[in-house]
Amino acid sequence: MELEPRTTAPAHATGAVRFVPLSELSDDATFRLRDEGDIAPLAASIGRLGQLVPVEVRPLPGTPAGGPPLQLVAGFRRVAAVRMLARDRILARVHETLDDDDAWGIALTQALLAEPLLASELEALRERLAAAGRAAWAEEVLPDALARAPVDPRLRERFLEWAERASSGAETAEDAAGEEPEASEETEPGGEAASGEATVEVTPEDLARELAQRMYEVNQDLALAFASWADLPREGRRMIVEQARYVAELLAHLEDRR
């Protein structure tokens, strides 16, 4: 798809940055893309270092007389964090003129285009900071950042390739279920391997039933782990989150094939 080039600078390139009272922000959630989630680490960062990135706001379209005049376009978690700190103002880039298309462009950029640091990059950053003797406080938050780090793209691609092959194999298994296996150098005509070990055939129904049972048991363990999450070692939490993220990556593909 060829994008039509702009002939003028986008409105969001000219917004002025200033502090605005939180009372001037409306409760409008047009551009909210997700729940705030756990904002405690973000609030701690803002409390320690200050707000480094302004939120994006514009005049609320159709603002009633006496109502909050500003609509939040991006930065909902930062607003929640600043409120947690009991502050009464927030650093904002105020776009006096911003149409809906440009507003959605700002709101979606972070969600669709930004790439957080990978676990390997965070580990390299940890070593770099330690060697330089800088930002000692970062060591406190790096383990949690590692737990939230995205899966390395190479691993993700390998996992999705494996999932695709596994899915294709499951689809063809039903067609092949009624066929007699051909004898080979490894398999004797009697259905036993050359080594004398009996082969075990697993039907698609058995596989689905066993996998569902195992995932049920894992979910029970996860519920138990969640109840005592803070007591688990940080490295253990990181590994659990990484494995859970694999399942989350696969979920959309499984739902497409239902």
N, C-alpha and C positions, 0 to 999 in steps of 0.2 A: 504494500500500500504506500503510495507516494504522498507525503505530507505537504500540504500547501504552505509555502514559506510566509512568515509574517512580514508585513511592510512597516509595522511600528513596534516599538518596545512593548512587551506585555505590561499590563497594569501592575502586576505583582513585582515588577522590577523597580518600582518607584515608591513603594510604601516606606513611610518614615517610622523609625524605631523609637519608641518612648514607653515610659511606664504608664499604665492605665489602671484605674481602680477596678478591683474585681467586681464591685457593685455595678459597673457599667457593662458587664458581660451578661448577655441573655442566657436563658436556659435552653435555647434552641439547639437541637441535636442533629440538624440536617446533615452535617459532615462528619458525624461520629462514625468511625469504622469498626470499633471494637470496644469492649468494656475496659475500664481502667486497669482492672486486675490489681496485683500487688504493687502499690506505688511507694512503699516504704523505702526501697533502695534509691529510687529517684528523688524522693524527698530528702533523704540523707545526703545525696550528692549535691542537690541545690542548697541545702543548709550549709554544707561544707565549702563549696566552691562558688556559690551564687548561680543564678540562672544564666547559662551560657548561650542558650538558643531561644530567641523570642518566639512566642506563639503568633499565629497569623489570624488577624481579625479584619472585618469589614463592617460598614454600617449595616445593620439588620434591615433587610428589605421590608417595607411596610410597617416600620416601627410605630406602634401606637403612641399617642402623646403621653409623655411621662414614663414610658417603658425603657428598659435597658437598651441603649442604642447600638451596641456592638454584637456582631455575630461571630462566634468562634469557627474558624475554617480549619485550623490544624493546631494541635497542641493540647488536646483534652487531658492527657495524662499529666502534663506539666501544670495545668490549671489545678487539677486535683491535688498534686503534690504541694503546690504553693498554698492551697487552702489548708492542707494538713499541717503546714508550718505556721498556720494562723497569721499569715501575712495579708495585707489589705490591698496590695497592688501587684501587678505582674508586668514583666517586660514583653512588649508586643510590637509587631510590625503592623501598623494601621494602614490598610489599603483604602483610601478614600473613594477610589473608583475601581471596582473589581467585578466583572460580570460573572455569571454562573459557570461558564466554561473554564475560565481561568481559576475560579475558586475551587472547582473540582480538580483541576490540574495540581494545585497546591496540596489539596487534601490527599490525593492518591499517590503523590510522588514518593513519600516515605514508605507507604505500604507496598507499592508495586515495584519500585526501582531501587530502593536503598538495599545494600547488602551488608549486614552486620559482620563483625569479625568472626572468622572461623575459630574453632578450638585450637588449631595449630598456630594461628596468628596470635591468639591470646597468650598461648604458652611462650611464643617468641617475644611478645611484648613484656611478659613477666620477667623473662631473663634480661631483656634490655633495660628495664627499669631497675632491676636489682643490681646490674653491673654499673649503672650510672649513679646509683644511690638516690634516685628521684622518686617522688610520689609514693612514699612508703605506705600511705593509707590505701593505695590501690590493691595491695595484697589482701586486704580484708574483703574486697568485693569481687576480686578475680574469680574465686571458686564459683560464686553464684553466676557470674558472667559465663563461665565455662559450661555450667549446667544449662544455660539458655542458648548457647551458641548453636548455630545451624549446622546441619550435617554437611560435611565436605562435599562439594558438587560431584567430585569423582566417585565418592562412595555412594552418593545418591543415585547417580547414573547406573552404577553397577547393581545397586539394589533393585532399581526399577527394571533393568534388563533381566535380572533373575526372576523378578515377579512376573514379568511378561512371559518368560519361558515356562515358569511354573503354571501360570494360568493356561497357556496353550496346551501344556501337557495334560492338565486336568480336563480340558475340553475334548481332547482326543482319546482320553482313557476310556470314556464311556463307549465310544465307537469300537475300541479294541477289546472291550471287556469280554465279548462273546467269541473272540478268536482264540484258537489254540496256539500257544507259543511254539515257535519252530525250534527244533533241536539245533544246538550250536556246539561249538567246541567247549564252552563253559557249562552247557546244560545238557544233561543226559535225557534220553527219550522218556524216562520215568518221571521227569519233573524235578530231578535233584541235580544240584550243581556237581561239577566234576570232582569237587573236593569231598562230596558226600553229604554236604549240608542241604537241607530241604529249602527250596525257595518259598517265600511267603508272598502271596498275592493280596494286595490291598485294593478293594473296590473304591470307586469315588464316594460311595455312601459311607463306607467305613472311615475313609480319610476325613470327610467333612464332619462326621460325628465325633471322631477323636480330636480333631483340631478345635472344634467348638468347645468340647469339654476342657481341653487344656487351656484355652483362652479364658474360659469361665474361672478356672482355678487361679490363673494369673491375675485376673481382675479382683478376685477375692484377696489375694496377697497384696495387690496394689492398694486396695481399700484399707487394709491393715497397716501398710507402710505409710499411707497418707495420714492416718490418725497419729502416728508418732514420727512424722517427717523430720521435724527439727532434731530428733535424737539420732537420726541416721548420719553416718559419716559423709562429709561433703563429696568425696570421690564416689561413694556408693550412690548418692543422689544423682550425681552427674551421669553415671552409667545407666541408671534406671531411666532418667529423662531421655538419654540418647536412644535407648532401645524403644521407648514409648514413641519417640519421634519417628522412628522407622515405620511403626504401625500407622501413625497418623499420615505419613507420606503415602502409604499403600491404600489407605481407606478410600480415597476418592476413586482410585482405579477399581477397587472391589465393588463400590457402589455403582459404577458405570456398567458393570458386568452382571448386575443382579437380574 
